[in-house]
Amino acid sequence: MWEDILLVVIGLLIGLVIGFVVARTMMKKYMKKNPPINEKMIEAMMSSMGRKPSQKQVRQVMNQMNRYM
């Protein structure tokens, strides 16, 4: 009886770990394929704040955002 309960608990823990790793890997892959923000969005955001960004500034912002992803 105790062995059965222990096996179920161990099985659940292993399933949770495997599920977490697979979900994390899939999310990273999805985010690389479909980034949530691109250079055009950054340029539009900076323009809406009243300044015309240079390409260098846009690239710097993109690099900073990619560093944290």
DANORQUI-V573721 format. One line per field, one symbol per residue. ss: DSSP state (H for helix, E for strand, L for the rest). A space follows every 10 residues. Layout:
BEGIN
ss->???
END
This chain:
BEGIN
ss->LHHHHHHHHH HHHHHHHHHH HHHHHHHHHH HHHLLLLLHH HHHHHHHHLL LLLLHHHHHH HHHHHHHLL
END
